[in-house]
Amino acid sequence: MRLTVEGAATRLEGPLLFLKRTLEVGLYDAVEVRGRDGVARLGRVAAIDRDFMTIEVLESTSGLSLADTVVRFIGEPLSFGLSPGILGRVFNGVGQVIDGGPPVAARATYPIDGLPINPVARAMPRDFIETGVTTLDLMNSLVRGQKLPLFSGGGLPHDRLAVEIAGHARLRPAAGSATAGGKAGGDFAIVFAGIGVPYDSAEFFRRSLEQGGALERTALFLNLASDSSTQRLLTPRFALTAAEYLAFVEGKHVLVILTDMTNYAEALREVSSSKGEIPSRKGFPGYMYSDLATLFERAGCLRDARGTLTQLSILTMPADDIGHPIPDLTGYITEGQIVLSRDLDRRGVYPPVNVLPSLSRLMKDGTGGRYTHPDHPALSSQLYAAYARAVQARVLASVVGEEGLAETDRRYLAFGGAFERDLVSQTAARTLEQSMDIGWKLLAGLPKSELTRLSDAQIAAHLPAGSAQA
């Protein structure tokens, strides 16, 4: 049922329109807001109390006046019309086509807040996704159905890394099979959402995906920094609705890349403040944890569905503070984190992934099986332990000098430099096999007695005789 209200507007504050409550409406119901100019602006009911209601206007409120504002209530939540034709298309933050092509011929329409999933229907994420980035594939593997955030900082190359992952991510074939999707396989799709990004970054995303040939398997959502903050709150919801359709209806394995979730959280704080809500830590609303959870928990595997939905959410830590509320709450909800290092970036290492604080909690379930080499987990564990020892040797060398170190510590010091130069740093995408080969070569420079995470059989199989000295 659609109802129209005139003359009920009492206040307009930024993207928020406050109305007297003269009828019964539902929370998050869609609305159309028209001013004297006759332009229909999309919005939704954001808050309701006994006397008033708050409308989030998702487009510019310029030209609206209280006396002439007419609000039309749709009577149902915001929804998104979807079909397989969304792949290869570019949308704005509220699902409107902006690539100059025709509208998407929708097969079905779904509410953007997602459909409830019975926890019993969820399956454990187990299968590996290859991103082409060694520090992810080898050291912190991404698993189908996982939600894994990337913690970055202002000025670090997370945009470039996001585009490269979108361009190179693929499903690996199972051992003994032909191909399982491949780089351009029909079973694998990308949903890429730029949230609150500058215009030049939006064009970088669009141009890079198009030139790299990844756009044809990608649904690209671009919310600009100049767009309404309320629209920013809906961009990840439209993107995730598209991903859920591709995964659980069309049966595809979908990787969702959301950047930058810090812009989303800042918009949440701005809108919350405009509503007059009581702020919590650092001015963010007290419900930010549950709000973020409504987005991150839309990843996963379902027992009766062929497809999966994997999330790689990128956020910039304010002042590089990993204890800031945004990364802090994100870390509680998600299954690990990938941390970028400003120190490595200054030393010219790309991608500047800091391996030691990075973690993929589901890596143990997604590696060593049919999609990776059986020695992958042991190799990763040994490289991690050796690099941690190398960092300790650097600290010791800064006190006593390299000449004062024992021979073993000097070997670890050399290992640490080679690890960052040869394994962390890369100029092109690598397969898992290429990454593992580099790892074995690095370990060959350490004494055999130090390789305590490897079995004798693994040492004999992968390290040349005499390379790792006793």
Steps between C-alpha positions, in 0.01 A plus 500: 500500500642839399412812698590867443558760770517876442580781741631272774868599471631676810877511451766427237850435625750393236371175346241449776138612469289507817122454471203499732372145530153506346476137386628152579820412313769237535861559600729507191203525263589664168368849420505754218561863596395775258551873530379796298737395218303175453812280524437164669770427758541152640496461879406270784351523849798506738331554837149508647360612833152584622485851348769524233682300234839552338557453127848434358507673161744311278547776244572872520255697712584823320180673393277345765291729720288390794176650371517340155643159589283200412592154628364185339526182707555184293392262777793260470877505563751612238565221251732427209399341169760242399598260224827345374524808278637706791846359424697739286285795611580811706252631758489796736464453875126426483500250215431736209687428175761770423698342215283642223341163422137393529342415837548146626214271398415367844406134552428547870487776760655464845502727810838663547523413869534134406298194575539334842719190493438213739834441679439126472503536119855637502790278396860536616714696247772264376612563142790724399482816283819604323546880492842520335643671811764283671449639849133404476516174306801352676495662844137603570285306257152623404231231514169491311229628732742685728482866605856635516569874545807688382620767745676783319591862568465832326729521197577127488436320167186310600308622193764355269505176697119473488495537122778245455320246719180558301692448177692188599281316752393157378379160608776242492431165335480205733788255485463278195222708339515713189387851604267631765416841376839645425570868466205559270290200602123517498471379862693793648382862527608822668282763665710813554363793704680833537348679801549876533790503255628812317414529132857422388501180710164397353636548149814306596286206612287509186789547257726239665232230505404573141856503367591188696203308357345443844199728452310236300477280810455793741202700626650839589331736749642853535391736777686831469623717784270774369191278535266513797625341821171311525566349158836384630322291762311310230781438248635184672143375543423530130835336417445212744146446371645462150762260636242289684298468181803392297614254770182343630272530197738481204742261675818702452795534734501873574780713647372831638755781538377794710719811520510711711299385802641791701300734276192291578559525876560876478170539313329293769636738764391805300145376449474385862607844621245668272227284654600621845603154623724472805860438381724227632876446462664774289158629399390184319153363580481226759341266247791517253609145590161350416470721191834380364401143584191530277744552211785264582275211598354494148801292394510124517411162353156336510457124505247485217656772282766436236644852525688678780540862608842618618573849632826696487421828674759777493516775761749776580594521866477863623853609603612138431334406831399133492319555831267761348132399526466427126779238466446386859134408447569366152760262640248359749246424227725368224735201476841662518663803340763595244708797621691737272824651633599864452862409571508242219331750268766761574768243416341439160354157577177433310254376610610619847330217692624461857494124539539474878179676615306362203282195551250286314314293757354266238828435319544164675164385359570616144858385442673166469198344329385445145557862388850555643821303547503272809824665620352851480403529873840382625688731265291798606551422869877466457528825303296685763717367786822583314389853417397562863849388607650731234314799642636415845850481353454850353414638841803331651725628218382856565642466853821298460566544128497230235858400585390416855239250385547124504532329161145365517361846573693643204342233279157601626582866439582417137184289477285793616632729228458235231150416627384861453689550173416172325179368658301798632592734216370408155452677168260251342240248610632161611343158510511312830766270356723797415454641849586166659814467287621836632425389855702180466796693353498740794498217754797341326714776646427402861667226703318168473476479878288819500229356273300356785159549334591270209525123496812320379304385195403857412858621540628218279232561236525878468845611617802404290747276674759706684309829463370516858806447713491312827 
